[in-house]
């Protein structure tokens, strides 16, 4: 694989990450928080947070507002807070994408903290990707194990984030605006690092401080679409059907009084990362274009679509200088095999099969959080020689794709892209170089 191209895609990806680092994004809002605190004469400031970026976000609050900060609690993914020492904010590390007991305990502590808040309390809520799994409080009548099973079923079925969170909001006591209910009548400022297409407030981390636009009936439609109704646990089924029949209150909707004291602010997004990647790419001499910030659908198909775009440029060859195509979003994987992988690696492997034999095409597809599926890789790098190299080692790329085993495929050919936790999370980025 051409080392110059690898260095270039790595540099472009790093520049994208720097544009959405949560510590800086929160620091930029500290004056606004202080102004609200002083103007409205609050006598207490508390912090709550959940997501993969919770610790750097919390650190920014302590570094800028420690003089007025009373206490706080944040929940993040395991091994995502190793370098941070917080003085007044307690950290819970918990399971992701499958919720666990630690997440449940941390959420219970957050709920208790919010119950003690009143109209003289300013709550800063730090929300980032992964929050849906980390902030976990099953609705009355549902156990944690039942929620874990539903999460696993939806992941394996390939439900997208909108569908996934429609269900999660209706089997939770804190999602879909219900955390805002608990916090009322305190004032809440939510600083949000978006990991969903369109930056929809009701979808990011399942919208704990936002009005919900979905219903119990919508949640049931998702389960029916993926033929999961007969597989979901009884406790979940009972809650969803009772909700659909009006026997359980719906999630809070727009124009509710509880949202009059809520301010939701997007402080980072995939689009912002893509713009930074474009700027870096251009500085490296590439004719650069952002072709989409809304890449969705099945990862294999997205890989084919992206390969077609690259081959069109390669064949027409009407550029006076090397080209760079940048895209972002979040695809899904319908798991049919028993292998190990993630959506970025699956997209990359699909892309590689389409461009095999074409020199001068390189792709990096990676998660901005540094994690692709249940692996230690952020994604993978491929080029026109990837498939040839694999076959020379006796590997069958098609079999790896069928078995959803992209991680082990790239491990064998040294194609994994490993960053470790990046401290941010704004979905995925694809960078294609054509020279």
N, C-alpha and C positions, 0 to 999 in steps of 0.2 A: 504494500500500500504506500502511496506517495506521501512522504513525510511532510512536505511543504503544505499539502492540502490538509493533512491532519492538524498541523499547527494552526492553520488559518481557521478551520471550523471551531477549534478549541478556543481560540482567542475571541472569535465572534460570540460564541456561547457565553464565555466569561463576561464579556461586556454587557450582554443581555441581563445576566444575573445581577451585576453591579447596579443596574438601573432600578432594580426592584428589591434591594436589600431592606428588610423591615426595620432595622435599627434606625437608619437614616430617615425612613419614611415617617416613623413615629416621632422622632426628634423634631421634624419639620412641623408637627402639629402641637407641640408642647406649649407654645405661646397661646394658641387658641384655647387649650384646656385651662391654662392659668387664667386667662381672661374671663372665661365662663365662671370659674371658681370664685374669682374676686368680684365680678359684676353682680352675680346673683347671691352673694354672701353665704356660700355653702360653708359648713363647719366640719365637713368630713369628705375625704377623697379615698375611694377604694378602687382596686383594680381587679378585674377578672379576665381570664383569657383562655383560649383553647385553639390548638392547631399546631402544625409543625414549626411555625415561626414564633410561637408564644414566648420563648425565652428571650430572644433578641428584642422583641417588642417590649417585654416587661423591663428589660435592662434599660431601654431608652427612657421609659417612664421614671425609673428610679434615678437615673443620671440627670434628668431634667427637672423632676418635680418631687424629689425626696423630702424637701422641707414641709410640704403640705400632705404628703402621702401617709395615710394611716396604716393600711394593710392591703393584702391582696392574695389571690390564688390563681394559678394558671395550670393548665394541663397540656402536656406535649407528648410527642411520640418518644418511645424509649431511645436513649442515647442522643437526644436532640438538645440537651442542656448541659453537656459536659464542661463547656468552657465558661459558663456563666455562674457567678456567685451573686445571688440576690439577697438583699438585707431584710426587706419587709414583705416580700411576696413569696409565698410558699409554692413550691413546684411539685406537681404530681406527674410522673412519667407513666404512660399507659399504652394500651394496644391499639394498633392501626394496621390494616383497615378493619380488622375484627375487634370490636370493643371488648374490654375485659374488666375484671374486678377493680383494678386500680383506677380506671376511668370512671367507674361507678362511684368509688369512694371520693375522688376529686370533685365530681359533679355534686355529690351530696354536700360537700363542704362549701361549694360555690352557692348552692341554694340557701344554705343556712346563713351565709354571709349576706346575701341579698335580702333575705327576710328581715334582717336587722337594719336595713337601709330605710331612710325616710325622706321626706321632701327637702331636708337640709343636707342630703348626701348626693355627691356627684360620683357617679360610677363610670369608670373608663373600661370599656369592654374591648378586648383585643382579639380579633377574629382572623384566622388564616386557614388555608387548606388543610384538610384532615380533621377539622373541627367536628364534623358530623359523627365520626367514629369516637373521638376523644371525649366529647361532651355527651355522656350517656346516662339517661335516666328513663328507663322503660315506663310506659304508661301503666297506671294501676291495673293489675291483672295479668301483666306480661312479665316474664322472668328474663334475666340477662341471657340465659342460655337460649331462650326462644328468640330473643333479638339477634343473638349471634348466628343462629341458624338462618334467619331471614336474610341477614347481611350476606352470608355465604352463598345462599341460593341466588340472590340478585347479582352478585359478583360473577358467579359462574355462568349465569344466563346471558351476560353481556348487556345488562340494562345501562342506559346512559345516566349521567349524573342528575338530570332533571327527573327522570323516572325513579331512580334510586332514592332521591331525597323526598319525592312525593310520598313514598311509603314510609321512610324514616320519620318524617314530620308527624305522621298520624299514629305512630306507635311510641311516641316520646312525650315526656312531661316538660321538656325544655326547648324543643325545636319548634319551628313554624310560628315564631312570635311568643311562645309560651314562657321563654326566659324573660321577656319584656313584662309579661303579666306578673311574674314573681318580683321583679325589680320595682314595679310601680308602688309608691308615687315618687321614687327617686328620679333624678335627671340622669340620663344615660347618653354617653358619647361613645359610639362604636367605631373603632378604627379597623378597617377591613382590607385585608390583602386578598384580592379576588383570584380564585382558581376555577372560575366557570366562564363559559362563553357568554358574552353579552353583559358580564358583571351584574347579573341579576341578584339583588339583595336577598330575595326570598329563597335562593338556591345555595348561595355561599354558606357552607357549614350548616345547611338546612335552615337558614334564616332565623336564628334564635331571637333576634331583636327587630325583625321585620314582619310586616303583615303577610299572611300566607295567601297565595292565590289559588291554592289547590284544596281539594276536599277529600273526605273519606272515600267517596265514590271514585274519585280519580285514582286513589291508591289501589283500590280493588281492580280497576281497569288495568293497571300496570301488572298486577299479579296474574290477571287473566290473559293478558297479552303473551306473557312468557310461560303460561300453563303451569303456574306455581300454586294456584289456589288449593289444590289437594295436598300440597307438600308443606304448607306453612303450619306452624304449631297452633294448637287450639286456642291458646291465650291470645295470640295475634289475630286470629280469625274472628274471635268473639268481639274484640275491640273494634276492628274495622267494620264489621257488619252492624254492630250497635251504633257506631258513628254514622254510617250511611243511612240508618233508619231514624236518625235524630235523637237517639237515646243517650248519646254522649255529646257534650259541647264540641263544636267545631274549633279548629285552630283560629286564633284571632285574625280578623280581616281588616282591610284598609278602613280608615276613618274611625277606628276604635280609639277611645280616649287614652288608652295606655301608650299610644304612639305619639301623642302630642308632646311628650317629654323625651322623645328618642331622637338622636341625631346620628344617622348612619353615613360614614364617610369612606369612600374607596381611596386607599392610599397607594395601591399598586395593582398592576394588571398585566395580562399577557401582552396586550397591545403596546404598553409602555416598554416592555422587554424587547419586543420585535423592532420597535423604532430605534432602540439603542443598538441592537444587532445590525440593523441596516446602516447606521452611521459608522460603526466599526468596519463593516464589510467594505463600504465605500472608501474608507481611509486606507484599506489594504489594496485598493485598485480594482475592485470588482464593480461591474455594472449590476446594481442590486435592485431587486424588486420584492416587496412583501406581497405574496400572491394570495394569502388568506390568513386571517386570525381566528377562523372558525372551522378548523379541520375536525370533523367528527366522523361517526360511522365506524365500520369494522376496520381494524388496523390493517389487515391484509389489503383491503380495497383502497384504503388511503395510500398505502405504499405504491400500488399500481398507478393510481392517479398522479402521484408526485413523480414517479418514474417517467410517465408519459410527458409531463411538462419538461423534464430535464432532456429527454430524447428529442423533443421538438426543437429545443434550442441547439442541441448538439448537431442535429441534421441540417437545420437552416443555416447555422453558423454565420449569422449576420451581425454579430457583435464585434466591435473593434477592440474590446478587451474582455477578459474573463467575466463570466456571469455568476451571480449568486441569487438563488431563489430562497426566500425565507417564509416560513409558515408557522402557525401555532394553533393550538386547540387541545382537544382531548378525545382520542378515539376509544374504542372498546374492543374487547376480545371475547369472542364466544368460545368458551373452553370446552373442547371435545376430547382432548388428549390428556395424558398424565404427566406431561413435562413441566418444565420450570421456565418462566419468562415473564414478559410484560409487554404492554402495548407498543412501546417505542422499539423494542427489539424485534417484535413481530412485524411492525411496519418496515423496519430496516431490512429484514430478511426478505420480505416480499419485494421491496424496492430492488434489492440486489439481484433477484432472479430475473427481473425485467430488464436490467441494464447490463447483464453479464456480457463481457466481451467488448464493451465500449470504454475505451480509455478516456481519461480526463473528466469523469463524473464521480463525485464524492458526496456522500450524505452522512450527516450526523443527525440522529433523532434521539432526543433525551428529555427526561423530566427535569423541570427546573428545581425540584426539591432534592434531586440527587438520587431518587429511588424510582425504579421501574418494576412494578409488580413486587412480589415477595423475594426480591433479590438485593444484592449489594451493588448493582450497577444502575447508572442513570439511564443508560440506553446503549446504542452501538454505532460504530462507524463502518461504512461499507463503500466499495467502489466497484469498478468494472471487473476487477480481478478476484473479488470475494468468492464467487461461486466456483471459479476455476481452482482456486486454492483449496476450497473445501473438498471438492471432488478428488483432488490429488492426494488428499489425506484419507480418502475412502468414505467421506461423509455424503449423505444424501439430503440436500437442502429441503426437498419436498416432504420427506419423512419427518424432519424436524418441525416443519410448519404444521403438518397434520397433527403432530403430537403436542403442539403448543410448547415446544422445547427450545425456543430461540436462545435462551440464556446459555444452555450447554453447547449449542452450535457455535455461538460467538466465543465462548470460553475456549473451545478447541482450536479456533483459528486466530485467537488473540485480537478479537474485534470488539471486546467490551469497552464501554466508556464509563469509567468509575471516577466519581468526584467526592464521594462521601456526602453527608448532610450539608446542604448549601445554605440553610437557615432561611430560605424563602420558598415560595410555592405558587407559581402562576401558570399552572398546566405545563404543556409540553412545547418544545421548539424543534423545528426541522430546518436544517441549513444544508442547501445543495449548492455545490460548486461545479461549474461547467467550464472547462478550459480547452 
